Amino acid sequence: MSRQRITSGELHARLVRAYLDARVVDCVSRCPMPDPIFRESHGDGEPNWYVRPSVFCPRHCHRVIADVVAKLGAVYDLDEPPRIAIMPAA
């Protein structure tokens, strides 16, 4: 099954929504969902994006984040970022 391609902003919004639905409400550190970062696909069924690892949270938010990333990673790929053309020096 191919993944749906969406923008980084759309993916982040979906990650945040899924995280807020799944996290422990009484987390006092208010752990944020990291931004998705584009990477070239490895071609082994992995998404073409990742998030930086979260810091340890005593309420296990880092585990919730990892679960959300795994679930949405199976569904979404990022649109490739625009390539910037480098002009040779004259």
ChimeraX attribute file (.defattr): number of C-alpha atoms within 10 A of each C-alpha:
attribute: neighborCount
match mode: 1-to-1
recipient: residues
	/A:1	6
	/A:2	9
	/A:3	15
	/A:4	11
	/A:5	15
	/A:6	14
	/A:7	15
	/A:8	19
	/A:9	12
	/A:10	11
	/A:11	20
	/A:12	18
	/A:13	14
	/A:14	15
	/A:15	22
	/A:16	17
	/A:17	13
	/A:18	19
	/A:19	20
	/A:20	16
	/A:21	10
	/A:22	14
	/A:23	18
	/A:24	14
	/A:25	11
	/A:26	8
	/A:27	13
	/A:28	10
	/A:29	10
	/A:30	11
	/A:31	17
	/A:32	14
	/A:33	25
	/A:34	16
	/A:35	17
	/A:36	19
	/A:37	13
	/A:38	17
	/A:39	13
	/A:40	10
	/A:41	12
	/A:42	9
	/A:43	8
	/A:44	6
	/A:45	12
	/A:46	14
	/A:47	22
	/A:48	21
	/A:49	21
	/A:50	18
	/A:51	15
	/A:52	10
	/A:53	12
	/A:54	15
	/A:55	12
	/A:56	11
	/A:57	14
	/A:58	10
	/A:59	16
	/A:60	14
	/A:61	24
	/A:62	19
	/A:63	16
	/A:64	18
	/A:65	25
	/A:66	15
	/A:67	15
	/A:68	21
	/A:69	22
	/A:70	14
	/A:71	13
	/A:72	16
	/A:73	20
	/A:74	15
	/A:75	14
	/A:76	19
	/A:77	23
	/A:78	23
	/A:79	14
	/A:80	15
	/A:81	10
	/A:82	6
	/A:83	6
	/A:84	6
	/A:85	6
	/A:86	6
	/A:87	6
	/A:88	5
	/A:89	4
	/A:90	3
